[in-house]
Amino acid sequence: MRLVAYSRGDVAGSNIAGILRSEFKLDGKLFVECDDFATNVSFLTDLKPEVCFIASRHRSESKMPTLTAHVTGNFGKAELGGEDRELALAPALYLREAVRGLLKYGSNSGCSISLEVTHHGPTNLPFPLVFVEVGSALEQWNDLNACRIAAKVINDLMACKPEKVPVAIGFGGPHYAPNFTAVIEKVALGHIMSKYAIEHASKEMIKQMIEKTVPKPQLALFDWKGLSGGEKQMIIAILDELNLPWKKTSELK
């Protein structure tokens, strides 16, 4: 079973869910509504879905029209849901399909489209989550054309059989992961640790990135220019110890 979840106070999430119900006739039994899915989803555990797609707003100070998808986890302190230094299960193949769908349906939308790095909660669920988001402020959350694109993507995700491609974890670069987004046709990304989170890199955390990316990753990818030389050397040493090969994203373009 696959589920769609949204927060009742989330304008974009409610709009996306409404479109899924009214235009795509998605079965109402497949929806779950809650107060705040970043911080309170423990009751979902009893439902035991295969995967849950969260229809959500994306917020940023830029207020730029944005369509994004990401998985969840906290490399450091939990500031919005979940536990400190804990990652959620990251369904790489579904995340890839979400980003591909946003690129397909949103290419002429005027929105910036990207894969985001791993950030915020929840983290402690026994099934994987993918957030599909419309941003970045109230005007966009109420943009039904943008919400319809997100709804189309989620509707496809509810029925798709994800294409099997190589799976990777990622390191480096900014929050909106352009170099990882650029290789999405060739590889599926699970957890991505951006440059701003590298301070939390350790053998234990990188091992958690590997173990909580599903299917199991076959390699690590680097946004090569998005890390310092010392940061790259430190991570490569851990990857070698964990027997995980690595490449630069530029080698896949």
C-alpha positions as a Markdown table, in Angstrom:
| # | Residue | x | y | z |
|---|---|---|---|---|
| 1 | Met | 0.0 | 0.0 | 0.0 |
| 2 | Arg | 1.1 | 3.5 | -0.9 |
| 3 | Leu | -0.2 | 6.6 | 1.0 |
| 4 | Val | -0.5 | 10.3 | 0.4 |
| 5 | Ala | -0.1 | 12.4 | 3.5 |
| 6 | Tyr | -0.5 | 16.2 | 4.1 |
| 7 | Ser | -0.9 | 18.6 | 7.0 |
| 8 | Arg | -4.3 | 20.3 | 7.3 |
| 9 | Gly | -2.7 | 23.6 | 8.0 |
| 10 | Asp | -0.4 | 23.4 | 4.9 |
| 11 | Val | -2.0 | 25.4 | 2.1 |
| 12 | Ala | 0.0 | 23.8 | -0.7 |
| 13 | Gly | -0.4 | 20.3 | 0.7 |
| 14 | Ser | -4.2 | 20.8 | 1.1 |
| 15 | Asn | -4.4 | 22.1 | -2.5 |
| 16 | Ile | -2.4 | 19.2 | -3.9 |
| 17 | Ala | -4.5 | 16.7 | -2.0 |
| 18 | Gly | -7.7 | 18.4 | -3.2 |
| 19 | Ile | -6.6 | 18.2 | -6.8 |
| 20 | Leu | -5.7 | 14.5 | -6.4 |
| 21 | Arg | -9.2 | 13.8 | -5.0 |
| 22 | Ser | -11.2 | 16.0 | -7.5 |
| 23 | Glu | -9.3 | 15.7 | -10.7 |
| 24 | Phe | -7.4 | 12.4 | -10.4 |
| 25 | Lys | -10.1 | 10.6 | -8.4 |
| 26 | Leu | -7.5 | 9.1 | -6.1 |
| 27 | Asp | -9.2 | 6.8 | -3.6 |
| 28 | Gly | -9.9 | 8.8 | -0.3 |
| 29 | Lys | -8.7 | 5.8 | 1.7 |
| 30 | Leu | -5.2 | 6.4 | 0.5 |
| 31 | Phe | -5.0 | 9.9 | 2.1 |
| 32 | Val | -3.8 | 10.7 | 5.6 |
| 33 | Glu | -4.3 | 14.1 | 7.2 |
| 34 | Cys | -2.4 | 15.4 | 10.2 |
| 35 | Asp | -1.5 | 18.5 | 12.1 |
| 36 | Asp | 2.2 | 18.5 | 11.1 |
| 37 | Phe | 3.9 | 15.8 | 9.1 |
| 38 | Ala | 7.4 | 17.0 | 9.8 |
| 39 | Thr | 7.0 | 16.5 | 13.6 |
| 40 | Asn | 4.1 | 14.1 | 14.2 |
| 41 | Val | 3.6 | 11.1 | 12.1 |
| 42 | Ser | 4.1 | 8.3 | 14.6 |
| 43 | Phe | 0.5 | 7.1 | 14.2 |
| 44 | Leu | 1.3 | 6.2 | 10.6 |
| 45 | Thr | 3.4 | 3.3 | 11.9 |
| 46 | Asp | 0.2 | 1.2 | 12.4 |
| 47 | Leu | -0.7 | 1.7 | 8.7 |
| 48 | Lys | 2.6 | 0.1 | 7.5 |
| 49 | Pro | 2.6 | 1.6 | 4.0 |
| 50 | Glu | 5.2 | 0.5 | 1.4 |
| 51 | Val | 6.0 | 4.2 | 0.9 |
| 52 | Cys | 4.4 | 7.5 | 1.8 |
| 53 | Phe | 4.4 | 10.6 | -0.4 |
| 54 | Ile | 4.0 | 13.9 | 1.5 |
| 55 | Ala | 2.3 | 16.7 | -0.4 |
| 56 | Ser | 3.8 | 19.8 | 1.1 |
| 57 | Arg | 4.7 | 23.5 | 0.9 |
| 58 | His | 8.3 | 24.5 | 0.5 |
| 59 | Arg | 9.3 | 27.7 | 2.4 |
| 60 | Ser | 12.3 | 29.9 | 1.7 |
| 61 | Glu | 13.1 | 33.6 | 2.1 |
| 62 | Ser | 13.7 | 34.0 | -1.6 |
| 63 | Lys | 10.0 | 33.4 | -2.3 |
| 64 | Met | 11.1 | 32.0 | -5.6 |
| 65 | Pro | 8.5 | 29.8 | -7.5 |
| 66 | Thr | 9.9 | 26.3 | -6.8 |
| 67 | Leu | 9.0 | 22.6 | -7.3 |
| 68 | Thr | 11.2 | 20.2 | -5.2 |
| 69 | Ala | 11.4 | 16.7 | -3.9 |
| 70 | His | 13.5 | 15.3 | -1.1 |
| 71 | Val | 13.9 | 12.6 | 1.6 |
| 72 | Thr | 14.2 | 13.3 | 5.3 |
| 73 | Gly | 16.8 | 13.1 | 8.0 |
| 74 | Asn | 18.9 | 15.1 | 10.5 |
| 75 | Phe | 22.7 | 15.0 | 10.1 |
| 76 | Gly | 23.0 | 17.2 | 13.2 |
| 77 | Lys | 20.6 | 18.6 | 15.7 |
| 78 | Ala | 16.9 | 18.0 | 14.9 |
| 79 | Glu | 15.4 | 21.5 | 14.4 |
| 80 | Leu | 12.2 | 20.4 | 12.7 |
| 81 | Gly | 11.0 | 16.9 | 13.6 |
| 82 | Gly | 12.8 | 13.6 | 14.1 |
| 83 | Glu | 15.8 | 12.8 | 16.3 |
| 84 | Asp | 19.3 | 14.3 | 16.4 |
| 85 | Arg | 21.7 | 12.6 | 14.0 |
| 86 | Glu | 19.1 | 10.2 | 12.6 |
| 87 | Leu | 18.1 | 9.6 | 9.0 |
| 88 | Ala | 14.8 | 8.3 | 7.7 |
| 89 | Leu | 14.6 | 5.5 | 5.1 |
| 90 | Ala | 15.3 | 7.1 | 1.7 |
| 91 | Pro | 13.6 | 5.4 | -1.3 |
| 92 | Ala | 16.0 | 6.4 | -4.0 |
| 93 | Leu | 14.1 | 5.0 | -7.0 |
| 94 | Tyr | 10.9 | 6.8 | -6.0 |
| 95 | Leu | 12.7 | 10.0 | -5.3 |
| 96 | Arg | 14.2 | 9.8 | -8.8 |
| 97 | Glu | 10.8 | 9.3 | -10.3 |
| 98 | Ala | 9.5 | 12.3 | -8.3 |
| 99 | Val | 12.2 | 14.6 | -9.6 |
| 100 | Arg | 11.8 | 13.3 | -13.2 |
| 101 | Gly | 8.1 | 13.9 | -12.9 |
| 102 | Leu | 8.6 | 17.5 | -11.7 |
| 103 | Leu | 10.9 | 18.1 | -14.6 |
| 104 | Lys | 8.5 | 16.5 | -17.1 |
| 105 | Tyr | 5.4 | 18.4 | -16.0 |
| 106 | Gly | 6.9 | 21.6 | -14.7 |
| 107 | Ser | 9.4 | 22.4 | -17.5 |
| 108 | Asn | 7.2 | 25.4 | -18.7 |
| 109 | Ser | 5.9 | 26.4 | -15.3 |
| 110 | Gly | 8.3 | 29.2 | -14.6 |
| 111 | Cys | 9.3 | 27.3 | -11.4 |
| 112 | Ser | 12.8 | 26.3 | -10.4 |
| 113 | Ile | 12.9 | 22.5 | -10.2 |
| 114 | Ser | 15.4 | 20.5 | -8.2 |
| 115 | Leu | 16.2 | 17.7 | -6.0 |
| 116 | Glu | 16.9 | 18.9 | -2.4 |
| 117 | Val | 19.4 | 17.4 | -0.1 |
| 118 | Thr | 18.4 | 15.4 | 3.0 |
| 119 | His | 16.9 | 17.7 | 5.6 |
| 120 | His | 14.3 | 17.9 | 8.5 |
| 121 | Gly | 12.2 | 15.2 | 10.0 |
| 122 | Pro | 10.5 | 12.9 | 10.5 |
| 123 | Thr | 13.2 | 10.3 | 11.0 |
| 124 | Asn | 12.0 | 7.4 | 13.1 |
| 125 | Leu | 9.5 | 5.6 | 10.9 |
| 126 | Pro | 9.7 | 2.0 | 9.7 |
| 127 | Phe | 8.8 | 2.9 | 6.1 |
| 128 | Pro | 10.2 | 5.5 | 3.6 |
| 129 | Leu | 9.0 | 9.0 | 2.8 |
| 130 | Val | 9.3 | 11.3 | -0.1 |
| 131 | Phe | 8.3 | 15.0 | 0.2 |
| 132 | Val | 6.9 | 16.6 | -3.0 |
| 133 | Glu | 6.8 | 20.3 | -2.5 |
| 134 | Val | 5.5 | 23.6 | -4.0 |
| 135 | Gly | 7.2 | 26.8 | -2.9 |
| 136 | Ser | 8.3 | 29.1 | -1.7 |
| 137 | Ala | 5.7 | 31.5 | -0.2 |
| 138 | Leu | 1.9 | 31.9 | 0.1 |
| 139 | Glu | 1.4 | 33.1 | -3.4 |
| 140 | Gln | 3.0 | 29.9 | -4.8 |
| 141 | Trp | 1.2 | 27.7 | -2.3 |
| 142 | Asn | -2.1 | 29.0 | -3.7 |
| 143 | Asp | -0.9 | 28.7 | -7.3 |
| 144 | Leu | -3.2 | 25.8 | -8.5 |
| 145 | Asn | -1.1 | 25.3 | -11.7 |
| 146 | Ala | 2.0 | 24.6 | -9.6 |
| 147 | Cys | 0.0 | 22.4 | -7.2 |
| 148 | Arg | -1.5 | 20.5 | -10.1 |
| 149 | Ile | 2.0 | 19.7 | -11.3 |
| 150 | Ala | 2.9 | 18.3 | -7.9 |
| 151 | Ala | -0.4 | 16.4 | -7.9 |
| 152 | Lys | 0.3 | 14.8 | -11.3 |
| 153 | Val | 3.7 | 13.7 | -10.0 |
| 154 | Ile | 2.2 | 12.1 | -6.8 |
| 155 | Asn | -0.6 | 10.5 | -8.9 |
| 156 | Asp | 2.1 | 8.9 | -11.1 |
| 157 | Leu | 4.1 | 7.8 | -8.0 |
| 158 | Met | 1.1 | 6.0 | -6.5 |
| 159 | Ala | 0.9 | 3.7 | -9.5 |
| 160 | Cys | 4.4 | 3.6 | -11.0 |
| 161 | Lys | 6.9 | 0.7 | -11.0 |
| 162 | Pro | 10.2 | 2.7 | -10.6 |
| 163 | Glu | 12.8 | 2.1 | -13.2 |
| 164 | Lys | 15.9 | 0.2 | -11.9 |
| 165 | Val | 19.0 | 2.3 | -12.2 |
| 166 | Pro | 22.2 | 2.5 | -10.2 |
| 167 | Val | 21.6 | 3.9 | -6.7 |
| 168 | Ala | 24.0 | 6.3 | -4.9 |
| 169 | Ile | 24.4 | 8.5 | -1.9 |
| 170 | Gly | 25.8 | 12.0 | -2.4 |
| 171 | Phe | 28.2 | 14.5 | -0.8 |
| 172 | Gly | 28.7 | 18.2 | -1.3 |
| 173 | Gly | 27.2 | 21.2 | -3.0 |
| 174 | Pro | 24.4 | 23.5 | -2.0 |
| 175 | His | 20.9 | 22.7 | -0.6 |
| 176 | Tyr | 19.2 | 22.8 | -4.0 |
| 177 | Ala | 21.6 | 20.1 | -5.4 |
| 178 | Pro | 21.9 | 21.2 | -9.1 |
| 179 | Asn | 24.7 | 18.8 | -9.9 |
| 180 | Phe | 22.8 | 15.8 | -8.5 |
| 181 | Thr | 19.6 | 16.9 | -10.2 |
| 182 | Ala | 21.6 | 17.0 | -13.5 |
| 183 | Val | 22.4 | 13.3 | -13.3 |
| 184 | Ile | 19.0 | 12.1 | -12.3 |
| 185 | Glu | 18.5 | 10.2 | -15.6 |
| 186 | Lys | 21.5 | 8.1 | -14.9 |
| 187 | Val | 21.4 | 7.4 | -11.2 |
| 188 | Ala | 18.9 | 7.5 | -8.3 |
| 189 | Leu | 20.0 | 9.4 | -5.2 |
| 190 | Gly | 19.1 | 8.5 | -1.7 |
| 191 | His | 20.6 | 10.5 | 1.1 |
| 192 | Ile | 22.7 | 13.6 | 0.2 |
| 193 | Met | 24.9 | 15.4 | 2.6 |
| 194 | Ser | 25.4 | 19.0 | 1.5 |
| 195 | Lys | 28.5 | 21.1 | 2.1 |
| 196 | Tyr | 26.8 | 22.8 | 5.0 |
| 197 | Ala | 26.2 | 19.5 | 6.7 |
| 198 | Ile | 29.8 | 18.1 | 6.2 |
| 199 | Glu | 30.7 | 19.1 | 9.7 |
| 200 | His | 28.6 | 16.2 | 10.8 |
| 201 | Ala | 30.3 | 13.6 | 8.6 |
| 202 | Ser | 31.6 | 10.6 | 10.5 |
| 203 | Lys | 32.0 | 6.9 | 9.8 |
| 204 | Glu | 28.8 | 6.3 | 11.8 |
| 205 | Met | 26.8 | 8.9 | 9.9 |
| 206 | Ile | 28.0 | 7.8 | 6.4 |
| 207 | Lys | 27.3 | 4.2 | 7.4 |
| 208 | Gln | 23.8 | 5.3 | 8.3 |
| 209 | Met | 23.4 | 7.1 | 4.9 |
| 210 | Ile | 24.2 | 3.8 | 3.2 |
| 211 | Glu | 22.1 | 1.6 | 5.4 |
| 212 | Lys | 19.0 | 3.9 | 5.2 |
| 213 | Thr | 19.1 | 4.4 | 1.4 |
| 214 | Val | 16.9 | 1.8 | -0.3 |
| 215 | Pro | 17.8 | -0.1 | -2.4 |
| 216 | Lys | 21.3 | -0.4 | -1.1 |
| 217 | Pro | 23.6 | 2.2 | -2.8 |
| 218 | Gln | 26.2 | 0.9 | -5.2 |
| 219 | Leu | 28.4 | 4.0 | -5.1 |
| 220 | Ala | 28.8 | 7.5 | -3.6 |
| 221 | Leu | 28.7 | 10.6 | -5.8 |
| 222 | Phe | 30.6 | 13.9 | -5.2 |
| 223 | Asp | 29.7 | 17.4 | -6.2 |
| 224 | Trp | 33.5 | 17.7 | -6.6 |
| 225 | Lys | 33.7 | 21.5 | -6.6 |
| 226 | Gly | 31.2 | 21.7 | -3.8 |
| 227 | Leu | 33.7 | 20.5 | -1.2 |
| 228 | Ser | 37.1 | 21.5 | 0.0 |
| 229 | Gly | 40.1 | 19.2 | -0.6 |
| 230 | Gly | 40.3 | 18.3 | 3.0 |
| 231 | Glu | 36.6 | 17.5 | 3.2 |
| 232 | Lys | 36.9 | 15.2 | 0.1 |
| 233 | Gln | 39.9 | 13.4 | 1.5 |
| 234 | Met | 38.1 | 12.8 | 4.8 |
| 235 | Ile | 35.0 | 11.4 | 3.2 |
| 236 | Ile | 36.9 | 9.2 | 0.7 |
| 237 | Ala | 38.9 | 7.7 | 3.5 |
| 238 | Ile | 35.6 | 6.6 | 5.2 |
| 239 | Leu | 34.1 | 5.3 | 2.0 |
| 240 | Asp | 37.2 | 3.3 | 1.3 |
| 241 | Glu | 36.9 | 1.8 | 4.8 |
| 242 | Leu | 33.3 | 1.0 | 4.1 |
| 243 | Asn | 34.1 | -0.5 | 0.7 |
| 244 | Leu | 31.9 | 1.9 | -1.2 |
| 245 | Pro | 33.2 | 3.1 | -4.6 |
| 246 | Trp | 32.8 | 6.8 | -5.6 |
| 247 | Lys | 32.6 | 9.0 | -8.6 |
| 248 | Lys | 32.2 | 12.7 | -9.4 |
| 249 | Thr | 28.9 | 13.8 | -10.7 |
| 250 | Ser | 30.7 | 15.3 | -13.7 |
| 251 | Glu | 31.7 | 11.8 | -14.7 |
| 252 | Leu | 28.1 | 10.9 | -15.3 |
| 253 | Lys | 27.0 | 14.0 | -17.3 |
